[in-house]
């Protein structure tokens, strides 16, 4: 069964689900929106970009790939899984995610997602933009 907003808030509040850098504004009706962290690796630049030092914006050129980490660090208990998915607005812009199927029970860490720009136009994103929704089961 997928957890809904009041269940997510309760489990975070009582420490069952731990989210470092948690924001109640990121809780959605049946998910939690994770935000873009401070480091991004873009294949065309061939370097890690620290978004806290460059104004917070990065651009994924057409056909390029960016490895993006989450701002939040997640720790799941032994009886809950997390299923990540790209926020639909980013998919409609032409980004395609390369993501694992799920975060297993007991997972602890940040998500790192490859975002592929499938369009013929550059796509810009900002530090702390919500980009990944996690459903909890």
N, CA, C and O atoms as CSV, one atom per row, in Angstrom:
chain,resi,resn,atom,element,x,y,z
A,1,UNK,N,N,0.836,-1.170,0.000
A,1,UNK,CA,C,0.000,0.000,0.000
A,1,UNK,C,C,0.891,1.246,0.000
A,1,UNK,O,O,1.846,1.335,0.771
A,2,UNK,N,N,0.571,2.195,-0.863
A,2,UNK,CA,C,1.327,3.443,-0.956
A,2,UNK,C,C,0.945,4.351,0.202
A,2,UNK,O,O,-0.233,4.514,0.519
A,3,UNK,N,N,1.958,4.941,0.828
A,3,UNK,CA,C,1.710,5.862,1.934
A,3,UNK,C,C,1.241,7.209,1.397
A,3,UNK,O,O,1.735,7.685,0.374
A,4,UNK,N,N,0.282,7.822,2.095
A,4,UNK,CA,C,-0.231,9.132,1.704
A,4,UNK,C,C,0.391,10.209,2.588
A,4,UNK,O,O,1.118,9.914,3.536
A,5,UNK,N,N,0.090,11.455,2.260
A,5,UNK,CA,C,0.775,12.590,2.885
A,5,UNK,C,C,0.785,12.573,4.409
A,5,UNK,O,O,1.842,12.754,5.015
A,6,UNK,N,N,-0.366,12.359,5.042
A,6,UNK,CA,C,-0.376,12.389,6.514
A,6,UNK,C,C,0.427,11.232,7.108
A,6,UNK,O,O,1.004,11.374,8.186
A,7,UNK,N,N,0.473,10.091,6.421
A,7,UNK,CA,C,1.284,8.964,6.887
A,7,UNK,C,C,2.777,9.271,6.737
A,7,UNK,O,O,3.576,8.958,7.620
A,8,UNK,N,N,3.141,9.887,5.611
A,8,UNK,CA,C,4.544,10.256,5.392
A,8,UNK,C,C,4.999,11.235,6.473
A,8,UNK,O,O,6.056,11.052,7.076
A,9,UNK,N,N,4.199,12.272,6.715
A,9,UNK,CA,C,4.542,13.274,7.738
A,9,UNK,C,C,4.705,12.635,9.112
A,9,UNK,O,O,5.640,12.960,9.845
A,10,UNK,N,N,3.793,11.722,9.464
A,10,UNK,CA,C,3.845,11.059,10.770
A,10,UNK,C,C,5.109,10.214,10.894
A,10,UNK,O,O,5.795,10.269,11.915
A,11,UNK,N,N,5.424,9.423,9.849
A,11,UNK,CA,C,6.589,8.545,9.899
A,11,UNK,C,C,7.905,9.328,9.916
A,11,UNK,O,O,8.889,8.874,10.500
A,12,UNK,N,N,7.923,10.494,9.283
A,12,UNK,CA,C,9.113,11.348,9.356
A,12,UNK,C,C,9.215,11.968,10.746
A,12,UNK,O,O,10.293,12.009,11.338
A,13,UNK,N,N,8.095,12.446,11.256
A,13,UNK,CA,C,8.098,13.088,12.577
A,13,UNK,C,C,8.549,12.134,13.675
A,13,UNK,O,O,9.294,12.525,14.574
A,14,UNK,N,N,8.094,10.868,13.602
A,14,UNK,CA,C,8.480,9.922,14.663
A,14,UNK,C,C,9.817,9.219,14.381
A,14,UNK,O,O,10.254,8.381,15.169
A,15,UNK,N,N,10.463,9.560,13.258
A,15,UNK,CA,C,11.796,9.034,12.969
A,15,UNK,C,C,11.823,7.681,12.286
A,15,UNK,O,O,12.898,7.111,12.098
A,16,UNK,N,N,10.667,7.152,11.910
A,16,UNK,CA,C,10.635,5.866,11.202
A,16,UNK,C,C,11.276,6.004,9.825
A,16,UNK,O,O,12.112,5.189,9.435
A,17,UNK,N,N,10.878,7.039,9.095
A,17,UNK,CA,C,11.543,7.415,7.846
A,17,UNK,C,C,12.378,8.642,8.174
A,17,UNK,O,O,11.867,9.625,8.712
A,18,UNK,N,N,13.666,8.582,7.848
A,18,UNK,CA,C,14.543,9.721,8.123
A,18,UNK,C,C,14.876,10.414,6.805
A,18,UNK,O,O,15.323,9.781,5.848
A,19,UNK,N,N,14.651,11.717,6.775
A,19,UNK,CA,C,14.989,12.513,5.598
A,19,UNK,C,C,15.798,13.720,6.065
A,19,UNK,O,O,15.258,14.665,6.640
A,20,UNK,N,N,17.101,13.666,5.807
A,20,UNK,CA,C,17.950,14.819,6.124
A,20,UNK,C,C,17.605,15.934,5.144
A,20,UNK,O,O,17.453,15.676,3.950
A,21,UNK,N,N,17.481,17.158,5.623
A,21,UNK,CA,C,17.058,18.320,4.829
A,21,UNK,C,C,15.578,18.241,4.448
A,21,UNK,O,O,15.168,18.759,3.409
A,22,UNK,N,N,14.791,17.594,5.289
A,22,UNK,CA,C,13.350,17.433,5.088
A,22,UNK,C,C,12.656,18.788,5.013
A,22,UNK,O,O,12.995,19.718,5.745
A,23,UNK,N,N,11.683,18.881,4.121
A,23,UNK,CA,C,10.821,20.055,4.027
A,23,UNK,C,C,9.384,19.573,3.908
A,23,UNK,O,O,9.052,18.805,3.004
A,24,UNK,N,N,8.538,20.022,4.816
A,24,UNK,CA,C,7.131,19.618,4.750
A,24,UNK,C,C,6.484,20.088,3.448
A,24,UNK,O,O,5.523,19.476,2.984
A,25,UNK,N,N,6.996,21.164,2.856
A,25,UNK,CA,C,6.475,21.646,1.571
A,25,UNK,C,C,6.690,20.629,0.449
A,25,UNK,O,O,6.008,20.689,-0.574
A,26,UNK,N,N,7.619,19.707,0.627
A,26,UNK,CA,C,7.909,18.701,-0.396
A,26,UNK,C,C,7.007,17.476,-0.303
A,26,UNK,O,O,7.059,16.604,-1.170
A,27,UNK,N,N,6.183,17.401,0.739
A,27,UNK,CA,C,5.259,16.274,0.878
A,27,UNK,C,C,4.079,16.502,-0.059
A,27,UNK,O,O,3.406,17.531,0.005
A,28,UNK,N,N,3.843,15.530,-0.927
A,28,UNK,CA,C,2.734,15.569,-1.879
A,28,UNK,C,C,1.654,14.589,-1.420
A,28,UNK,O,O,1.865,13.870,-0.443
A,29,UNK,N,N,0.499,14.539,-2.098
A,29,UNK,CA,C,-0.580,13.652,-1.644
A,29,UNK,C,C,-0.181,12.182,-1.472
A,29,UNK,O,O,-0.731,11.497,-0.609
A,30,UNK,N,N,0.768,11.684,-2.280
A,30,UNK,CA,C,1.187,10.287,-2.130
A,30,UNK,C,C,2.674,10.099,-2.415
A,30,UNK,O,O,3.093,9.037,-2.875
A,31,UNK,N,N,3.473,11.135,-2.141
A,31,UNK,CA,C,4.913,11.043,-2.407
A,31,UNK,C,C,5.646,12.173,-1.697
A,31,UNK,O,O,5.041,13.044,-1.071
A,32,UNK,N,N,6.970,12.130,-1.815
A,32,UNK,CA,C,7.826,13.198,-1.302
A,32,UNK,C,C,8.706,13.658,-2.456
A,32,UNK,O,O,9.352,12.833,-3.102
A,33,UNK,N,N,8.744,14.962,-2.728
A,33,UNK,CA,C,9.559,15.507,-3.808
A,33,UNK,C,C,10.960,15.822,-3.302
A,33,UNK,O,O,11.145,16.642,-2.402
A,34,UNK,N,N,11.942,15.156,-3.899
A,34,UNK,CA,C,13.337,15.408,-3.546
A,34,UNK,C,C,13.886,16.487,-4.474
A,34,UNK,O,O,13.483,16.612,-5.630
A,35,UNK,N,N,14.822,17.262,-3.924
A,35,UNK,CA,C,15.346,18.424,-4.633
A,35,UNK,C,C,16.766,18.181,-5.141
A,35,UNK,O,O,17.481,17.298,-4.668
A,36,UNK,N,N,17.140,18.996,-6.117
A,36,UNK,CA,C,18.472,18.906,-6.709
A,36,UNK,C,C,19.518,19.328,-5.681
A,36,UNK,O,O,19.419,20.395,-5.074
A,37,UNK,N,N,20.514,18.477,-5.498
A,37,UNK,CA,C,21.599,18.755,-4.559
A,37,UNK,C,C,22.641,19.696,-5.144
A,37,UNK,O,O,22.452,20.256,-6.224
A,38,UNK,N,N,23.738,19.863,-4.421
A,38,UNK,CA,C,24.717,20.880,-4.807
A,38,UNK,C,C,25.703,20.441,-5.879
A,38,UNK,O,O,26.359,21.296,-6.474
A,39,UNK,N,N,25.840,19.139,-6.153
A,39,UNK,CA,C,26.814,18.698,-7.151
A,39,UNK,C,C,26.131,17.998,-8.318
A,39,UNK,O,O,25.253,17.153,-8.143
A,40,UNK,N,N,26.570,18.384,-9.523
A,40,UNK,CA,C,26.047,17.811,-10.761
A,40,UNK,C,C,27.243,17.489,-11.651
A,40,UNK,O,O,28.188,18.273,-11.747
A,41,UNK,N,N,27.193,16.322,-12.302
A,41,UNK,CA,C,28.219,15.979,-13.287
A,41,UNK,C,C,27.556,15.988,-14.654
A,41,UNK,O,O,26.613,15.235,-14.898
A,42,UNK,N,N,28.047,16.838,-15.543
A,42,UNK,CA,C,27.487,16.925,-16.894
A,42,UNK,C,C,28.514,16.365,-17.861
A,42,UNK,O,O,29.677,16.769,-17.854
A,43,UNK,N,N,28.069,15.424,-18.699
A,43,UNK,CA,C,29.005,14.718,-19.574
A,43,UNK,C,C,29.726,15.655,-20.530
A,43,UNK,O,O,30.915,15.467,-20.787
A,44,UNK,N,N,29.038,16.660,-21.063
A,44,UNK,CA,C,29.694,17.556,-22.018
A,44,UNK,C,C,30.757,18.421,-21.351
A,44,UNK,O,O,31.748,18.776,-21.990
A,45,UNK,N,N,30.570,18.765,-20.087
A,45,UNK,CA,C,31.559,19.572,-19.355
A,45,UNK,C,C,32.684,18.701,-18.808
A,45,UNK,O,O,33.790,19.185,-18.569
A,46,UNK,N,N,32.402,17.423,-18.611
A,46,UNK,CA,C,33.368,16.456,-18.072
A,46,UNK,C,C,33.964,16.890,-16.739
A,46,UNK,O,O,35.149,16.701,-16.465
A,47,UNK,N,N,33.099,17.475,-15.926
A,47,UNK,CA,C,33.540,17.884,-14.591
A,47,UNK,C,C,32.339,17.977,-13.669
A,47,UNK,O,O,31.196,18.113,-14.106
A,48,UNK,N,N,32.631,17.899,-12.382
A,48,UNK,CA,C,31.594,18.088,-11.376
A,48,UNK,C,C,31.408,19.589,-11.179
A,48,UNK,O,O,32.377,20.330,-11.016
A,49,UNK,N,N,30.166,20.020,-11.197
A,49,UNK,CA,C,29.839,21.431,-10.995
A,49,UNK,C,C,29.243,21.583,-9.607
A,49,UNK,O,O,28.297,20.880,-9.253
A,50,UNK,N,N,29.792,22.495,-8.823
A,50,UNK,CA,C,29.257,22.805,-7.501
A,50,UNK,C,C,28.256,23.941,-7.665
A,50,UNK,O,O,28.638,25.088,-7.895
A,51,UNK,N,N,26.977,23.615,-7.545
A,51,UNK,CA,C,25.922,24.594,-7.790
A,51,UNK,C,C,25.876,25.701,-6.746
A,51,UNK,O,O,25.283,26.753,-6.985
A,52,UNK,N,N,26.495,25.474,-5.592
A,52,UNK,CA,C,26.510,26.529,-4.574
A,52,UNK,C,C,27.550,27.602,-4.901
A,52,UNK,O,O,27.581,28.655,-4.265
A,53,UNK,N,N,28.404,27.332,-5.897
A,53,UNK,CA,C,29.466,28.281,-6.245
A,53,UNK,C,C,29.306,28.887,-7.634
A,53,UNK,O,O,30.080,29.766,-8.014
A,54,UNK,N,N,28.317,28.436,-8.395
A,54,UNK,CA,C,28.191,28.953,-9.763
A,54,UNK,C,C,26.847,29.645,-10.010
A,54,UNK,O,O,26.438,29.800,-11.161
A,55,UNK,N,N,26.170,30.054,-8.965
A,55,UNK,CA,C,24.879,30.712,-9.133
A,55,UNK,C,C,23.702,29.765,-9.082
A,55,UNK,O,O,22.551,30.199,-9.141
A,56,UNK,N,N,23.975,28.472,-8.972
A,56,UNK,CA,C,22.914,27.501,-8.756
A,56,UNK,C,C,22.231,26.951,-9.983
A,56,UNK,O,O,21.311,26.144,-9.851
A,57,UNK,N,N,22.636,27.347,-11.162
A,57,UNK,CA,C,21.971,26.886,-12.384
A,57,UNK,C,C,22.922,26.027,-13.208
A,57,UNK,O,O,24.126,26.278,-13.261
A,58,UNK,N,N,22.351,24.999,-13.853
A,58,UNK,CA,C,23.128,24.206,-14.806
A,58,UNK,C,C,22.257,23.904,-16.004
A,58,UNK,O,O,21.029,23.924,-15.918
A,59,UNK,N,N,22.905,23.623,-17.124
A,59,UNK,CA,C,22.193,23.384,-18.373
A,59,UNK,C,C,22.611,22.037,-18.933
A,59,UNK,O,O,23.794,21.696,-18.975
A,60,UNK,N,N,21.610,21.282,-19.362
A,60,UNK,CA,C,21.850,20.001,-20.031
A,60,UNK,C,C,21.618,20.245,-21.520
A,60,UNK,O,O,20.498,20.526,-21.947
A,61,UNK,N,N,22.673,20.136,-22.291
A,61,UNK,CA,C,22.585,20.372,-23.732
A,61,UNK,C,C,21.838,19.220,-24.413
A,61,UNK,O,O,21.699,18.148,-23.824
A,62,UNK,N,N,21.358,19.426,-25.642
A,62,UNK,CA,C,20.668,18.355,-26.360
A,62,UNK,C,C,21.524,17.088,-26.433
A,62,UNK,O,O,22.718,17.147,-26.730
A,63,UNK,N,N,20.908,15.966,-26.164
A,63,UNK,CA,C,21.530,14.631,-26.187
A,63,UNK,C,C,22.567,14.421,-25.091
A,63,UNK,O,O,23.207,13.371,-25.049
A,64,UNK,N,N,22.745,15.383,-24.214
A,64,UNK,CA,C,23.725,15.244,-23.128
A,64,UNK,C,C,23.081,14.585,-21.914
A,64,UNK,O,O,21.860,14.479,-21.804
A,65,UNK,N,N,23.948,14.149,-21.012
A,65,UNK,CA,C,23.516,13.483,-19.782
A,65,UNK,C,C,24.087,14.250,-18.593
A,65,UNK,O,O,25.240,14.680,-18.608
A,66,UNK,N,N,23.259,14.411,-17.565
A,66,UNK,CA,C,23.718,15.012,-16.311
A,66,UNK,C,C,23.419,14.039,-15.184
A,66,UNK,O,O,22.295,13.552,-15.064
A,67,UNK,N,N,24.423,13.750,-14.351
A,67,UNK,CA,C,24.197,12.943,-13.154
A,67,UNK,C,C,23.887,13.918,-12.023
A,67,UNK,O,O,24.714,14.750,-11.648
A,68,UNK,N,N,22.672,13.793,-11.491
A,68,UNK,CA,C,22.172,14.737,-10.497
A,68,UNK,C,C,21.898,13.993,-9.201
A,68,UNK,O,O,21.215,12.969,-9.199
A,69,UNK,N,N,22.429,14.505,-8.104
A,69,UNK,CA,C,22.176,13.924,-6.789
A,69,UNK,C,C,21.095,14.694,-6.057
A,69,UNK,O,O,20.842,15.862,-6.350
A,70,UNK,N,N,20.464,14.034,-5.106
A,70,UNK,CA,C,19.424,14.692,-4.318
A,70,UNK,C,C,20.036,15.503,-3.182
A,70,UNK,O,O,21.095,15.169,-2.653
A,71,UNK,N,N,19.349,16.560,-2.829
A,71,UNK,CA,C,19.715,17.382,-1.673
A,71,UNK,C,C,19.434,16.614,-0.389
A,71,UNK,O,O,20.175,16.718,0.589
A,72,UNK,N,N,18.367,15.851,-0.408
A,72,UNK,CA,C,17.972,15.068,0.760
A,72,UNK,C,C,18.734,13.752,0.824
A,72,UNK,O,O,19.058,13.148,-0.198
A,73,UNK,N,N,19.008,13.331,2.038
A,73,UNK,CA,C,19.538,12.002,2.311
A,73,UNK,C,C,18.398,11.225,2.958
A,73,UNK,O,O,17.779,11.697,3.912
A,74,UNK,N,N,18.127,10.038,2.437
A,74,UNK,CA,C,16.986,9.239,2.876
A,74,UNK,C,C,17.460,8.011,3.637
A,74,UNK,O,O,18.437,7.371,3.247
A,75,UNK,N,N,16.770,7.683,4.719
A,75,UNK,CA,C,17.023,6.436,5.442
A,75,UNK,C,C,15.681,5.760,5.684
A,75,UNK,O,O,14.801,6.295,6.358
A,76,UNK,N,N,15.553,4.556,5.106
A,76,UNK,CA,C,14.304,3.804,5.213
A,76,UNK,C,C,14.404,2.721,6.281
A,76,UNK,O,O,15.478,2.162,6.504
A,77,UNK,N,N,13.281,2.423,6.942
A,77,UNK,CA,C,13.263,1.306,7.886
A,77,UNK,C,C,13.232,-0.018,7.127
A,77,UNK,O,O,13.174,-0.034,5.897
A,78,UNK,N,N,13.271,-1.107,7.853
A,78,UNK,CA,C,13.332,-2.449,7.251
A,78,UNK,C,C,12.005,-2.924,6.650
A,78,UNK,O,O,11.948,-4.008,6.069
A,79,UNK,N,N,10.934,-2.123,6.782
A,79,UNK,CA,C,9.635,-2.567,6.256
A,79,UNK,C,C,9.036,-1.606,5.233
A,79,UNK,O,O,7.855,-1.722,4.904
A,80,UNK,N,N,9.823,-0.661,4.725
A,80,UNK,CA,C,9.316,0.308,3.750
A,80,UNK,C,C,10.308,0.417,2.597
A,80,UNK,O,O,11.520,0.464,2.808
A,81,UNK,N,N,9.774,0.456,1.367
A,81,UNK,CA,C,10.604,0.705,0.190
A,81,UNK,C,C,10.265,2.089,-0.356
A,81,UNK,O,O,9.202,2.640,-0.071
A,82,UNK,N,N,11.178,2.638,-1.140
A,82,UNK,CA,C,10.941,3.907,-1.820
A,82,UNK,C,C,11.055,3.693,-3.316
A,82,UNK,O,O,12.010,3.078,-3.790
A,83,UNK,N,N,10.078,4.204,-4.063
A,83,UNK,CA,C,10.103,4.083,-5.526
A,83,UNK,C,C,10.261,5.472,-6.138
A,83,UNK,O,O,9.342,6.287,-6.066
A,84,UNK,N,N,11.416,5.749,-6.739
A,84,UNK,CA,C,11.645,7.072,-7.320
A,84,UNK,C,C,11.096,7.182,-8.736
A,84,UNK,O,O,11.043,6.203,-9.481
A,85,UNK,N,N,10.696,8.381,-9.081
A,85,UNK,CA,C,10.266,8.685,-10.439
A,85,UNK,C,C,10.505,10.157,-10.730
A,85,UNK,O,O,10.390,10.997,-9.838
A,86,UNK,N,N,10.832,10.466,-11.963
A,86,UNK,CA,C,11.047,11.852,-12.359
A,86,UNK,C,C,9.726,12.608,-12.302
A,86,UNK,O,O,8.690,12.082,-12.709
A,87,UNK,N,N,9.757,13.826,-11.806
A,87,UNK,CA,C,8.543,14.651,-11.794
A,87,UNK,C,C,8.058,14.847,-13.227
A,87,UNK,O,O,8.855,15.077,-14.136
A,88,UNK,N,N,6.761,14.756,-13.417
A,88,UNK,CA,C,6.194,14.741,-14.765
A,88,UNK,C,C,6.496,16.008,-15.565
A,88,UNK,O,O,6.645,15.941,-16.785
A,89,UNK,N,N,6.588,17.151,-14.904
A,89,UNK,CA,C,6.893,18.390,-15.622
A,89,UNK,C,C,8.242,18.334,-16.320
A,89,UNK,O,O,8.402,18.883,-17.410
A,90,UNK,N,N,9.210,17.676,-15.702
A,90,UNK,CA,C,10.533,17.546,-16.319
A,90,UNK,C,C,10.500,16.569,-17.486
A,90,UNK,O,O,11.189,16.767,-18.487
A,91,UNK,N,N,9.707,15.523,-17.358
A,91,UNK,CA,C,9.557,14.578,-18.470
A,91,UNK,C,C,8.893,15.276,-19.661
A,91,UNK,O,O,9.271,15.039,-20.808
A,92,UNK,N,N,7.912,16.130,-19.391
A,92,UNK,CA,C,7.246,16.860,-20.475
A,92,UNK,C,C,8.194,17.843,-21.161
A,92,UNK,O,O,7.999,18.181,-22.328
A,93,UNK,N,N,9.215,18.300,-20.442
A,93,UNK,CA,C,10.218,19.180,-21.057
A,93,UNK,C,C,11.174,18.411,-21.956
A,93,UNK,O,O,11.869,19.006,-22.779
A,94,UNK,N,N,11.213,17.083,-21.803
A,94,UNK,CA,C,12.075,16.271,-22.649
A,94,UNK,C,C,13.214,15.579,-21.935
A,94,UNK,O,O,14.116,15.047,-22.582
A,95,UNK,N,N,13.190,15.576,-20.602
A,95,UNK,CA,C,14.221,14.851,-19.853
A,95,UNK,C,C,13.779,13.415,-19.625
A,95,UNK,O,O,12.614,13.147,-19.332
A,96,UNK,N,N,14.722,12.502,-19.765
A,96,UNK,CA,C,14.461,11.085,-19.522
A,96,UNK,C,C,15.379,10.634,-18.392
A,96,UNK,O,O,16.585,10.877,-18.438
A,97,UNK,N,N,14.815,9.974,-17.370
A,97,UNK,CA,C,15.650,9.543,-16.245
A,97,UNK,C,C,16.159,8.117,-16.412
A,97,UNK,O,O,15.459,7.253,-16.941
A,98,UNK,N,N,17.355,7.888,-15.967
A,98,UNK,CA,C,17.875,6.532,-15.825
A,98,UNK,C,C,17.936,6.277,-14.323
A,98,UNK,O,O,18.842,6.748,-13.635
A,99,UNK,N,N,16.947,5.515,-13.823
A,99,UNK,CA,C,16.766,5.329,-12.379
A,99,UNK,C,C,16.655,3.844,-12.077
A,99,UNK,O,O,16.177,3.067,-12.903
A,100,UNK,N,N,17.094,3.459,-10.900
A,100,UNK,CA,C,16.854,2.102,-10.423
A,100,UNK,C,C,15.373,1.903,-10.105
A,100,UNK,O,O,14.614,2.869,-10.030
A,101,UNK,N,N,14.973,0.664,-9.921
A,101,UNK,CA,C,13.570,0.342,-9.685
A,101,UNK,C,C,13.087,0.843,-8.339
A,101,UNK,O,O,11.990,1.395,-8.242
A,102,UNK,N,N,13.892,0.659,-7.291
A,102,UNK,CA,C,13.435,1.047,-5.954
A,102,UNK,C,C,14.608,1.170,-4.995
A,102,UNK,O,O,15.706,0.673,-5.244
A,103,UNK,N,N,14.331,1.853,-3.886
A,103,UNK,CA,C,15.250,1.867,-2.747
A,103,UNK,C,C,14.742,0.799,-1.797
A,103,UNK,O,O,13.624,0.895,-1.291
A,104,UNK,N,N,15.546,-0.203,-1.557
A,104,UNK,CA,C,15.129,-1.346,-0.742
A,104,UNK,C,C,14.975,-0.972,0.727
A,104,UNK,O,O,15.501,0.048,1.173
A,105,UNK,N,N,14.248,-1.807,1.481
A,105,UNK,CA,C,14.156,-1.593,2.927
A,105,UNK,C,C,15.558,-1.491,3.529
A,105,UNK,O,O,16.444,-2.276,3.190
A,106,UNK,N,N,15.752,-0.524,4.420
A,106,UNK,CA,C,17.052,-0.311,5.037
A,106,UNK,C,C,17.975,0.602,4.248
A,106,UNK,O,O,19.081,0.898,4.699
A,107,UNK,N,N,17.536,1.056,3.072
A,107,UNK,CA,C,18.353,1.961,2.249
A,107,UNK,C,C,18.726,3.203,3.047
A,107,UNK,O,O,17.915,3.740,3.801
A,108,UNK,N,N,19.977,3.654,2.869
A,108,UNK,CA,C,20.417,4.920,3.448
A,108,UNK,C,C,21.335,5.595,2.449
A,108,UNK,O,O,22.366,5.039,2.070
A,109,UNK,N,N,20.962,6.792,2.023
A,109,UNK,CA,C,21.813,7.529,1.106
A,109,UNK,C,C,21.054,8.540,0.279
A,109,UNK,O,O,19.877,8.819,0.505
A,110,UNK,N,N,21.772,9.075,-0.683
A,110,UNK,CA,C,21.187,10.013,-1.639
A,110,UNK,C,C,20.911,9.254,-2.930
A,110,UNK,O,O,21.548,8.239,-3.212
A,111,UNK,N,N,19.972,9.744,-3.700
A,111,UNK,CA,C,19.733,9.197,-5.028
A,111,UNK,C,C,20.601,9.961,-6.017
A,111,UNK,O,O,20.753,11.178,-5.911
A,112,UNK,N,N,21.167,9.243,-6.973
A,112,UNK,CA,C,21.897,9.846,-8.077
A,112,UNK,C,C,21.238,9.362,-9.354
A,112,UNK,O,O,21.194,8.164,-9.635
A,113,UNK,N,N,20.729,10.311,-10.121
A,113,UNK,CA,C,19.922,10.010,-11.292
A,113,UNK,C,C,20.603,10.586,-12.525
A,113,UNK,O,O,21.047,11.734,-12.515
A,114,UNK,N,N,20.684,9.791,-13.586
A,114,UNK,CA,C,21.139,10.312,-14.866
A,114,UNK,C,C,19.938,10.903,-15.589
A,114,UNK,O,O,18.951,10.211,-15.841
A,115,UNK,N,N,20.029,12.183,-15.919
A,115,UNK,CA,C,18.986,12.854,-16.689
A,115,UNK,C,C,19.504,13.053,-18.105
A,115,UNK,O,O,20.558,13.657,-18.309
A,116,UNK,N,N,18.763,12.545,-19.080
A,116,UNK,CA,C,19.157,12.612,-20.482
A,116,UNK,C,C,18.237,13.601,-21.189
A,116,UNK,O,O,17.014,13.479,-21.117
A,117,UNK,N,N,18.823,14.570,-21.866
A,117,UNK,CA,C,18.040,15.551,-22.613
A,117,UNK,C,C,17.746,14.981,-23.995
A,117,UNK,O,O,18.644,14.871,-24.831
A,118,UNK,N,N,16.494,14.621,-24.233
A,118,UNK,CA,C,16.096,14.018,-25.500
A,118,UNK,C,C,15.642,15.046,-26.533
A,118,UNK,O,O,15.209,14.675,-27.624
A,119,UNK,N,N,15.736,16.322,-26.204
A,119,UNK,CA,C,15.251,17.357,-27.111
A,119,UNK,C,C,16.398,17.958,-27.918
A,119,UNK,O,O,17.565,17.613,-27.730
A,120,UNK,N,N,16.033,18.863,-28.818
A,120,UNK,CA,C,17.042,19.586,-29.601
A,120,UNK,C,C,17.374,20.943,-28.977
A,120,UNK,O,O,18.096,21.745,-29.568
A,121,UNK,N,N,16.838,21.192,-27.773
A,121,UNK,CA,C,17.071,22.455,-27.077
A,121,UNK,C,C,17.724,22.213,-25.724
A,121,UNK,O,O,17.485,21.175,-25.108
A,122,UNK,N,N,18.544,23.149,-25.244
A,122,UNK,CA,C,19.110,23.008,-23.900
A,122,UNK,C,C,18.018,23.138,-22.842
A,122,UNK,O,O,17.039,23.860,-23.033
A,123,UNK,N,N,18.194,22.430,-21.726
A,123,UNK,CA,C,17.259,22.492,-20.599
A,123,UNK,C,C,18.052,22.901,-19.364
A,123,UNK,O,O,19.045,22.263,-19.013
A,124,UNK,N,N,17.604,23.972,-18.708
A,124,UNK,CA,C,18.284,24.470,-17.512
A,124,UNK,C,C,17.496,24.119,-16.261
A,124,UNK,O,O,16.266,24.170,-16.246
A,125,UNK,N,N,18.228,23.761,-15.211
A,125,UNK,CA,C,17.640,23.437,-13.910
A,125,UNK,C,C,18.424,24.176,-12.834
A,125,UNK,O,O,19.553,24.615,-13.055
A,126,UNK,N,N,17.806,24.305,-11.668
A,126,UNK,CA,C,18.420,25.062,-10.580
A,126,UNK,C,C,18.594,24.217,-9.327
A,126,UNK,O,O,17.846,23.274,-9.068
A,127,UNK,N,N,19.602,24.590,-8.569
A,127,UNK,CA,C,19.847,24.023,-7.243
A,127,UNK,C,C,18.563,24.127,-6.420
A,127,UNK,O,O,17.918,25.175,-6.383
A,128,UNK,N,N,18.208,23.038,-5.771
A,128,UNK,CA,C,17.033,22.899,-4.905
A,128,UNK,C,C,15.706,22.829,-5.649
A,128,UNK,O,O,14.650,22.832,-5.015
A,129,UNK,N,N,15.734,22.765,-6.987
A,129,UNK,CA,C,14.486,22.495,-7.715
A,129,UNK,C,C,14.014,21.088,-7.373
A,129,UNK,O,O,14.831,20.169,-7.333
A,130,UNK,N,N,12.715,20.891,-7.124
A,130,UNK,CA,C,12.219,19.520,-6.973
A,130,UNK,C,C,12.322,18.805,-8.326
A,130,UNK,O,O,11.928,19.356,-9.354
A,131,UNK,N,N,12.848,17.587,-8.319
A,131,UNK,CA,C,13.002,16.877,-9.590
A,131,UNK,C,C,12.643,15.397,-9.510
A,131,UNK,O,O,12.422,14.762,-10.541
A,132,UNK,N,N,12.583,14.854,-8.340
A,132,UNK,CA,C,12.369,13.417,-8.171
A,132,UNK,C,C,11.297,13.186,-7.115
A,132,UNK,O,O,11.394,13.705,-6.003
A,133,UNK,N,N,10.273,12.406,-7.463
A,133,UNK,CA,C,9.226,12.063,-6.493
A,133,UNK,C,C,9.447,10.643,-5.994
A,133,UNK,O,O,9.704,9.732,-6.781
A,134,UNK,N,N,9.347,10.463,-4.685
A,134,UNK,CA,C,9.522,9.149,-4.077
A,134,UNK,C,C,8.193,8.708,-3.486
A,134,UNK,O,O,7.613,9.400,-2.650
A,135,UNK,N,N,7.714,7.546,-3.930
A,135,UNK,CA,C,6.546,6.910,-3.306
A,135,UNK,C,C,7.058,5.922,-2.278
A,135,UNK,O,O,8.050,5.230,-2.508
A,136,UNK,N,N,6.387,5.859,-1.156
A,136,UNK,CA,C,6.764,4.917,-0.104
A,136,UNK,C,C,5.712,3.826,-0.010
A,136,UNK,O,O,4.513,4.107,0.007
A,137,UNK,N,N,6.168,2.565,0.051
A,137,UNK,CA,C,5.279,1.402,0.201
A,137,UNK,C,C,5.722,0.621,1.418
A,137,UNK,O,O,5.122,-0.403,1.746
